[in-house]
Structures are given as structure tokens and as C-alpha cells.
Amino acid sequence: MSDWADWIGREQRAADRLDPALAARWYATFDHGAPASTAMPQGIHFCLCTPEAPTARLGPDGHPLREDDPASFLPPIPLPRRMWASSDIEFRAPMTIGATIERTSRVVSITPKSGSRGEMVFVEIDHETSADGKLAVRERQSAVYLEALAPDAPLSPPAPSPEVFDPQAWDLHRQLVPDTRLLFRYSALTFNTHRIHYDAPYALEQERYRGLVVHGPLTASLLLQLAAERFGENRLAQFGFRGVSPAIAGEALHLVLRGAGDDIELAAFAGDGRQVTKASARLA
Ligand SMILES: CC(C)(COP(=O)(O)OP(=O)(O)OC[C@H]1O[C@@H](n2cnc3c(N)ncnc32)[C@H](O)[C@@H]1OP(=O)(O)O)[C@@H](O)C(=O)NCCC(=O)NCCSC(=O)C[C@](C)(O)C(=O)O
């Protein structure tokens, strides 16, 4: 596979506004009570500066086409199955409703690896998002591209391992079932056409998931809300998460947190005991 050196350092700029209508849709999506201030909860940045590719320029998975030309921000990695692998986020300032948003994104590394699922390519992207001219969020995101699977490949995630999740080991535990309505709304908030989140036949037949896949930033947003429940809104200075196994729509999702100060651990577990997300945070 190519070393993709031409793509390192490529930049993309985007602009947006933290519109009151977007804020209202975000609160409705998460069944969040009436906001106490105009500062939006942490995680709103995932819903800003969303992809603008015309429908005719979407690839078979619903993401913008990745092409081998100088205008293409992301490299045309020939592995077709994309996932959000991880993010490390620094919160510098809250984002308030009405703010003018600007984002600069830059490709920092492209690394082929092999894992338990065969060949993979990780693409790291740095995003800097400012609100009214002030740096608000810095994020290093890692997307991973995975090999195509045979039509009869086993469905993933596989049959559950023995129960490993113990709610007693955590300071705070909430449970929900992210269903197709929540996934649809989150796809709409993020203008994300990725078919693994809403097109069940595609998710099953083409990507061999046993159901629709919960968005990584949706689970991250739910964990950020758990942290806000514990410590108050906009209290985190740092938050990192890593997807370790896909969470599936319609199945229970346990959100947990323990620790305080510089040492906050968060996680999401599936109803079958599998850990789906590892996360950590630090208070400002
Ligand atoms: C990521 C998968 C494929 C790795 O697969 P694996 O478990 O087979 O990997 P591994 O064998 O554990 O590790 C192999 C190498 O990969 C690295 N690695 C392993 N995991 C990560 C990670 N997360 N972040 C960064 N690096 C990772 C790991 O450190 C190791 O590196 P090394 O060889 O140098 O030691 C697997 O763990 C998995 O399926 N995780 C779940 C991902 C997920 O559910 N994401 C959210 C849903 S997809 C989504 O939201 C989509 C969206 C929003 O539409 C959108 O396109 O942006």
C-alpha cells in the first residue's frame, strides 16, 4: 500500500454558526432539560462544521468520496469500512449559542497496521475549532479504515464473552438503549450519511455488523453528559475516548464513571458485558 506521504499536512477549513435551532435540536435529541445558560454542553463541536459534499459526491458507504487528487482532503485508502477509532480532546473555552465557528483540520499521520481484523489504516486528523475568534476545542481524531469482508463472514461484534461489567465498581452508572430514532437524530445533527448508522441491510450485508452501529461521537457525547451530571457543565479540560468494540442500536448501553480531578475514568459497556468505549477525563 502507498505511504500516503502527499496527504500529510493537508488542510481543510470550514465555517459555521452555533445556531439556536441547532442548539434546540441537540437538547431535544438528548432529552436534555432546559439550558441554564447560553454556553452549550461539551460535545456540541461534533455537530459543527459538518461535511458539505454534494450527494453526487458520496461514496458507497455514504461518506464523501476520497479521491486521488490534490483537492481531496482525505487519502483514497482502498479499505472500504471506516470507523471512528479514538479522539483526544482539549476543551479551552465553552461555545455559546450564536457564536461564529471556524475550524481548521489537518492530516497528521497515516499509519497502516494489522489487527485481529486484518489490514487497517489509521488516519489521524487535528481539528482546531474557534468560537467568535477564540480557540474553543482542540481535537486529535483517529479514523480507521478496515478490509472488505466476505458476504458470509461472521457478524460482528461476535457472540458475547462472559459478563465482565460490574456496575458496583463505578461511582456513577446510567443505562439507556440507543435506538434507531436516537441514531437517526444524531446522524442528522452531524449531517453524517454513513450508512452503518441507519441502513440496516447495508450494515449487515456489506459491513457484516449484526445491527446498526452507534456513532462513536454519540457514545462520547453521552459520556460527556455523564461527566456533566457528576461535575457540572463545561467543567472538563480534557477528554479522550477510544472505541474498542461496536455498540449496536437497540441493545443496552451502560455508561459509567469513577474518580475525580485529574484522574477520571469513564467507559461504556454493552448489555452483554463487552466494553465498547474506554475514556478518561481531567477537570479544568
Ligand atoms: C478500532 C478497531 C477496528 C481496532 O481493531 P482491533 O481490535 O483488531 O485492533 P487491535 O488488534 O486491538 O490493535 C491493532 C493496532 O491498532 C491500534 N488500535 C486499536 N484500536 C485503536 C483505536 N480505537 N484507536 C487508535 N488505535 C487503535 C492498537 O493500538 C494496535 O496498534 P499497534 O499495532 O501499534 O500496537 C476495533 O477496536 C473496533 O472495532 N472498535 C470499535 C470502533 C467503533 O465502534 N467506533 C464507533 C462507531 S463507527 C463511527 O462512529 C463512524 C462515523 C462517526 O460514522 C465516522 O465514520 O466517523
The ligand as a Tripos MOL2 file, in Angstrom:
@<TRIPOS>MOLECULE
LIG
   57    59     1     0     0
SMALL
NO_CHARGES

@<TRIPOS>ATOM
      1 C1        -10.7150    0.1180   16.1200 C.3       1 LIG1
      2 C2        -10.7460   -1.4080   15.8950 C.3       1 LIG1
      3 C3        -11.2150   -1.7110   14.4850 C.3       1 LIG1
      4 C4         -9.3300   -1.9380   16.1080 C.3       1 LIG1
      5 O1         -9.2910   -3.2790   15.7270 O.3       1 LIG1
      6 P1         -8.5730   -4.3990   16.5820 P.3       1 LIG1
      7 O2         -9.2930   -4.5360   17.8600 O.co2     1 LIG1
      8 O3         -8.4510   -5.5820   15.7040 O.co2     1 LIG1
      9 O4         -7.1340   -3.7870   16.8290 O.3       1 LIG1
     10 P2         -6.0420   -4.3600   17.8280 P.3       1 LIG1
     11 O5         -5.6000   -5.7110   17.3520 O.co2     1 LIG1
     12 O6         -6.5410   -4.2350   19.2290 O.co2     1 LIG1
     13 O7         -4.8720   -3.2990   17.6420 O.3       1 LIG1
     14 C5         -4.1130   -3.2180   16.4530 C.3       1 LIG1
     15 C6         -3.4090   -1.8670   16.4400 C.3       1 LIG1
     16 O8         -4.3820   -0.8200   16.2790 O.3       1 LIG1
     17 C7         -4.2990    0.1070   17.3770 C.3       1 LIG1
     18 N1         -5.6500    0.4840   17.7660 N.ar      1 LIG1
     19 C8         -6.6440   -0.3900   18.0680 C.ar      1 LIG1
     20 N2         -7.7620    0.2750   18.3730 N.ar      1 LIG1
     21 C9         -7.4660    1.5970   18.2720 C.ar      1 LIG1
     22 C10        -8.2360    2.7590   18.4670 C.ar      1 LIG1
     23 N3         -9.5400    2.7030   18.8290 N.pl3     1 LIG1
     24 N4         -7.6510    3.9590   18.2840 N.ar      1 LIG1
     25 C11        -6.3520    4.0420   17.9160 C.ar      1 LIG1
     26 N5         -5.5580    2.9460   17.7070 N.ar      1 LIG1
     27 C12        -6.1280    1.7310   17.8820 C.ar      1 LIG1
     28 C13        -3.6500   -0.6810   18.5050 C.3       1 LIG1
     29 O9         -3.0240    0.2120   19.4200 O.3       1 LIG1
     30 C14        -2.6780   -1.5360   17.7490 C.3       1 LIG1
     31 O10        -1.5620   -0.7370   17.3900 O.3       1 LIG1
     32 P3         -0.0650   -1.3190   17.4890 P.3       1 LIG1
     33 O11        -0.0210   -2.4420   16.4870 O.co2     1 LIG1
     34 O12         0.7880   -0.1540   17.0910 O.co2     1 LIG1
     35 O13         0.1100   -1.7700   18.8900 O.co2     1 LIG1
     36 C15       -11.7060   -2.1220   16.9110 C.3       1 LIG1
     37 O14       -11.2120   -1.9110   18.2120 O.3       1 LIG1
     38 C16       -13.1280   -1.6190   16.8410 C.2       1 LIG1
     39 O15       -13.9310   -2.1130   16.0550 O.2       1 LIG1
     40 N6        -13.5030   -0.6320   17.6850 N.am      1 LIG1
     41 C17       -14.8370   -0.0560   17.6940 C.3       1 LIG1
     42 C18       -14.8570    1.2360   16.8990 C.3       1 LIG1
     43 C19       -16.2280    1.8760   16.9570 C.2       1 LIG1
     44 O16       -17.2090    1.2590   17.3080 O.2       1 LIG1
     45 N7        -16.3120    3.1830   16.5720 N.am      1 LIG1
     46 C20       -17.5340    3.9320   16.6450 C.3       1 LIG1
     47 C21       -18.5280    3.5630   15.6020 C.3       1 LIG1
     48 S1        -18.0110    3.8980   13.9150 S.3       1 LIG1
     49 C22       -18.4260    5.5890   13.6910 C.2       1 LIG1
     50 O17       -18.8110    6.2300   14.6280 O.2       1 LIG1
     51 C23       -18.2270    6.1220   12.3340 C.3       1 LIG1
     52 C24       -18.5940    7.5470   11.9200 C.3       1 LIG1
     53 C25       -18.9520    8.5090   13.0300 C.3       1 LIG1
     54 O18       -19.7070    7.4880   11.0190 O.3       1 LIG1
     55 C26       -17.3800    8.0020   11.0870 C.2       1 LIG1
     56 O19       -17.2120    7.4020   10.0390 O.co2     1 LIG1
     57 O20       -16.5890    8.8540   11.5140 O.co2     1 LIG1
@<TRIPOS>BOND
     1     1     2 1
     2     2     3 1
     3     2     4 1
     4     2    36 1
     5     4     5 1
     6     5     6 1
     7     6     7 2
     8     6     8 1
     9     6     9 1
    10     9    10 1
    11    10    11 2
    12    10    12 1
    13    10    13 1
    14    13    14 1
    15    14    15 1
    16    15    16 1
    17    15    30 1
    18    16    17 1
    19    17    18 1
    20    17    28 1
    21    18    19 ar
    22    18    27 ar
    23    19    20 ar
    24    20    21 ar
    25    21    22 ar
    26    21    27 ar
    27    22    23 1
    28    22    24 ar
    29    24    25 ar
    30    25    26 ar
    31    26    27 ar
    32    28    29 1
    33    28    30 1
    34    30    31 1
    35    31    32 1
    36    32    33 2
    37    32    34 1
    38    32    35 1
    39    36    37 1
    40    36    38 1
    41    38    39 2
    42    38    40 1
    43    40    41 1
    44    41    42 1
    45    42    43 1
    46    43    44 2
    47    43    45 1
    48    45    46 1
    49    46    47 1
    50    47    48 1
    51    48    49 1
    52    49    50 2
    53    49    51 1
    54    51    52 1
    55    52    53 1
    56    52    54 1
    57    52    55 1
    58    55    56 2
    59    55    57 1
@<TRIPOS>SUBSTRUCTURE
     1 LIG1         1 GROUP 0 **** ****
